Amino acid sequence: MNQAKTRSISQDKKTVPDLSVVLPALKADAEFMRCIWAIRAACADKITFEIISVVRHPETFNGLEAADLRIVPEDQDHPGIYAAMNMGLSKAIGRYVYFIGQDDILLPAVVKTLLKGTMGKADLIIADVFWGTWRIFKNLRSPRSLIWRNWCHQGIVYRSEFLRGTGVSFQEEFRTQSDHYFNIVLTAAHRATIIKVRSCIAWYSAEGFPSSYEDSAFRSRFPSLIRENFGLM
């Protein structure tokens, strides 16, 4: 990534953006527009980026596509947040990829975080997030910390080539904790190079579906998942 100021938007398809932001969304409401403009405010004139929004109701997004924003209709045969994240990942062309919810806000610290990660040739760049209205969630660098709790994915930037090389995807049978599975397999089974940056790169609303429901399928699979990847339990 060029440290000098670069164009935020490129219409040249041969240009590889520094960052692809994958944004699953239900409809084009004020919350969605706040998320889009926060991404632009954080990244514009600092890095090149693209936003890929995989949407449930595409008719509400008419007229919103732009050089930096692609609207991709959700696969009606495979609905759900993790299917949308997989679809967004398959469309991403950036060197790094980041997943965000429409009720979250990306912060300007993401630029410095991305720069530090690329300089260190990181597969995963781990940062922190503001969580709700009352605390900071600190993602711990060690993959073994995933035995006790997941990383907040709004604090993770992934190297796209690494993800493509592993072939790991979000497992759609898990309703709310497929990202926990994703992080465990990436870091334990595929030995990701991880860099931790002590900055908050996003505000996570902590009010979405994953925060409200226990994932019983994941909890049943969790002991064998930890045993297979960490040799415990």
N, C-alpha and C positions, 0 to 999 in steps of 0.2 A: 504494500500500500504506500502510495506517495505521501510523504509527510507534508508537502506543500498543499495549498488549497486546490481542490479539484472540483469539477462540476458535480453537482448533486444528482443531476439527471442526464442520462445519455440515451439518445435514440439510435446510436450506432450499435447494431446487434453484435458486432465483433468485440465491443468493449465489455470486459468482464467487471461487473460491479464489485466493490470491496465487500458489500454486505447485502444479503437478501433477507428481508423481514417477512416472515410468513404470518399472516393475520387471518385466522378463521373468524367469520362474522355471520350473524344471523340476518341483520338488516342494516340499511344505511340510515342510522339515527344520529342524534347529536353526540352520543358516546363514541360511535365509530369515527365521526369526523374529528372529534377531539384527539383520538388515538392517531389518526393519519397526520394531523397537523403537528402533533408532538414529535412524531418520527421525523417529519420534515424539518422542524425547528432544531432537533438534536443533530441532524446529519448534514443538512444542506450547506454547501460550500466548504465542507470539511472532508467528506469521503463521498465516493460514488455509491449509490444504493438503489435498490428496487424494492417495492412493496408488492407482495403477492397475497391478495385477499381471496380466500376460498369461502364462498358465500352460500347461505341456505336459500335466500330469496333474491335471486339476481335481478328481478324486475325493479327492486327498490334502489338499485345501484346505477340505473341508467344515467349516462352523462358524467359519471365520476371518473371513468378511466382517464389516465394521463400518462405522460412519458415515464413517470416514476411509479405508476400504480396499475397493476393488472388485476382485473376482476375475473375469477375463475368459478364457474358454477360448481357446487358440490355434486358429487356422484350420488344420484338419487337411490341407487342400489346399495350404497355403502355410506349411509349418513353417520354423523357423529364427529366429535371434536378430533379424535385421533386419526380417523380416516381423512379429515380435512388437512391435518398436519402432514400426513403422508403425501397427500396430493400436492400440497404447497411445496414440500421438499423435492418432489419429483420435477417441479417446474422451475425451481431455483437455479440461477446461473452464477450467483455471487461466490466469491472465494470463501466467505463465511456465511453462516445462516443463523438466524435468530427467530424464536417463536414468541409471539405476544398475543394476548387476548384483547378484544376490543374495549374492555373496560379498564385496561392498564395504560400506563404512560411511560414512554421511553424518555430517558434523561440524557443530557449532553455528555455525561461521563462515559457513555458507551463508546465515544470516539477515541478517547485516550485509552480506554480498556482494550479496544480492538487493536490499536497501534502496538501496545505492549505485548499482546498475544501474538501478533504477526511477527514482531521482532524476535520473539522466543520460539517461533515455529510451533505454536501450540495447536493441538487437536481440539482441546476444549479450553475455553477461557472462562474461569469461574469468578463471579463477582457477587455482590450483595444486592439486596433490594429493600426499599421501604415497603413495609407490610401493613396494609390497612391504615389505620389512623394512629397506631400506638407503638409500633416497634420497628426495628431493623432486623431482617432475617439474614443471618450470616451463613452463606454456603461454605462449608468446610472443604479444603482442597483434597483431603484423603478420600479415595474411593471407598475405603472401609467405613467411612462415616455413613455411607448409604445403607449399612446394616441396621442403623438406628433411626435414620430419617432420610427422606428424599431431599435432593437439592430443589430449590425453587427455579423452575426453568426460565423464568423471566430474568434470572441472573446468570444465564449460560449462553455463550456464543460458541457454535460448533464449526469446525473446518469442514467445508462441503466435500472436498476430495476424500477426507478420512471417512466421512459417513458413507459415501458411495462405495468406498473400498471394503467396508465391513458388511454392507448389505443389511444392516440392522434397521428395522422399522418399528414404528409404534404398533403394538399389538392391540387390535381393535376389540378383542374380547374383554379387555380390561376397561372398565367404565371411566375410572377417574385417576388411576395410578399407572397408566402405561408409560408415562415419562420416567417413573421410578425404575421400571423394568429396563427401559431404554438406556438409562444412565448406568445401571449396574452392568449390563452386558457390554456396553461400549468400553467402560473403564477397566473392568476385571478381565473379560475374555479377550479384548482387543488391545489392551495395554496402551490406552490413549496417553499422549503427552499433555499434561495439565498445567496451566499457569493460573495462579490466584491473584487477582487484583483487588485491592481493598478500597473499592468504590461502590456506591449504589448506582446502578445503571438504569433502574426502573422503579416505578411505583406500582406495586401489585395490589389490586383492589381487595383480594381475599374474599370476594363475595360471589364468585362464579360457581358453576355446577361442581367442579372438582373439589371445592372447599366444603361442600354441603353433604356429600354422600360417601359412605364407606364402600370400598371396592372389595366385595367378598371374594370374587374370582382371583384377584391379585393376592389377597391375604391367604387364600388356600395354596396358591403357587409359591408364596414367598419363602417358606422354609427350604424347599428343594432348590429354588433359585439361588439362595445364599449358599447352600451346601455346594452346588455345582460351581459357583464362581469364586467363593472364598474358602471353601473347605470347612465351613462351620455348620452348627446345628445338626 
